Amino acid sequence: MKPIRPRYIKIQRLVEELLEKHSAITPPIPVWQIAEAEGAEVTLREFNNEVSGLLLRTGSSSIIAVEKSQSKNRQRFTIAHELGHLLLHTGKELRVDTAFRVNLRSPESSKAEDVEEIESNSFAASLLMPEAFIQRDVGNLVLDIEDTERVQELANRYEVSTQAMTIRLLNLLSLGRI
């Protein structure tokens, strides 16, 4: 059953469980290894930049395929996004010769219109930039979101884009978590 609104508490708990299970205690989070340990084969493919990645589920196996021409940071976010679909959603069926389910990471993924996409993006941000890690790194400092040097430093430490780090920091600030 497709959720009707994002399940942020479930996402946070799932991320915390994954971090503990895979002994991830400092950034950058080994997202490729976590995805594989959770049952997905991760592969780089050429999609002519039409999609960032996809999740293919056939029977008991899952494949996360990621656009190979994208930056390492973008690939990491896409792997985390698709892992979010794998762990949170049953997938969408696409019928060809046999039935299988697929989730595509496309330009629509970043729009706040589809609950599953919102959840997968939230999962990816939470996994790659865990709240507790950000709190520890920011500490008692007054964080100025317009301090591009500090934001870039954090983005580099977590191996995410500056844009992803900025959005994560803004979300945590708006919730009063940092």
N, C-alpha and C positions, 0 to 999 in steps of 0.2 A: 504494500500500500504506500503510495506516494505521500510524503508529509505535506501538510498544508501550510506550515510555517517552519522556519529553521529551528533545529533542535540543538541550540548552542551548548546547553549543559551536557547533553549526550556526547557531543563532539569533544568538549573539554575533558570529560572522563575517559573517553576512548584514547585521546592523545596522551593523557597522563599514564594510562595503562601501557600503551605502546612504548613510551619513553622508558618506563621502568622495566618492561619485559626485555627490551633490547639494550639495556644499560646505557642509554644515551644521556649523558650528564653534562656535556658541554657542546656548544656549537662548533662547527656545523653538524647538523643532524645527518646521519648516514642514510638518507631517504631511499636510495637505490637498494641498499642491503636490507632495510626494513621491509620494503615492498616485496622483495624476493623471499624473505623469511616468512612473510604473511601469505605466501602462495602464488605470487604473480611472477611471471617471467617478464623482465624488463628488457626492451630492445629499442635501438635507434633505427628509424626508418625515414625515408624521404617522402614527404607528403606535399611537396611543392608549396609549402607554407599555407596550404588551404586549411589545415587543422594543426593544432599544437601537439595533439596526441589523442590516443584512444584507448579504451579498455575493451578487450574482447574476451568474453566468457564462453567457453564451449565445454559442456559437461563439467568435469571436475577441475579443469585448468583455466587459468586466466593469464592474459598477456596484456601488458601495458606497453604500448608503442609510442615513441616520442619523436617529434621532428628533429632530425639530426643536425640540421643547419642552424638551429637556434642556440643561443648562448647557454653555457653550462647552468647559469642561475635560472634561466627560463625552463630548461629541461628539468631541473630539480623541482621547481614549482609544479610543472605538469605531472611529474611522477607522483608527487604528493596529492595533487588534485585527483588523479585517476585512482590512487589508493583510497582516497576518500569515497569515491563512487563504489569501489570494490567492497569496502567495509560497512558503508552506510546504506547503499541502495541495491535493489534487486536488478536494476539494469533495464534497458529497453530492448525489446525483441526486434530483430531484423531477419527476415527470412530470405535465404538465397537457396542453396541446395539443401541445407539442413538448418534447423533452428539454432540460433545463437543470439546472445545479447551483446550490445555494443553501447558504449558511452563515448561520445566524441568531445574533445576539448577544442572548441571553436571560438570565434570572436564573440558569440553570444554568451559564452561561459562567464565573461567578466561583467555582463549586465545583471542588474539585480531584479530579474524577471522570473526566473525559474528557481523554485525552492531547492531542488537537488543541486543545481549549479552554485547557489549561494552556500549551501552546506559544504560542498566539496571545496569551494574557495576558502571558506572559514576553516575547514579541516586542514587544508594545505598551509595556510598562514599559521595556524596554531601548532602544527607539527614542526614546521621549519623555524618558527620564531616563538618557542614556548613562552608563555606568560611569565613563569617563574624565572626563566633565564633572562628575559628582558628586564624584569624587576631587579635581578641581581646585577646586571650590567649597567643599568641606569642608576641604581643605588639611590642615594639621597640627593643626587644632583637635580637641579632644576633643568628639565629637558626643554629646550627650545626647538620646536619642530622645524623652524626655519634655519637652524644651524646645519647647513648642508654638509659641512665637514663631519660633524658628529653623526649625522644620519648615514652618511656614506661609510664611515668607519664601522658602524653597527651592521650595515648591509654587507660589507666585506667579511666581517667576522662570521655572519650567519650564512654566507654564500647565497644571498638573495638580491634581487634588484633594489635599487634605491626606492623605486616606486612601491614595491611590495613592503619594504621596511617602513616607509612613510605612512602607508595605509594602516599597517599593523600598529604603529605607534599612535596614530590618531584614534584608532578604535580603542586601544587600551587607555589612552588619556580620557576619551569621552566617557568611559565606564568608571573612571576614577581608580584604575588599577595600577597606574604609574604616575 
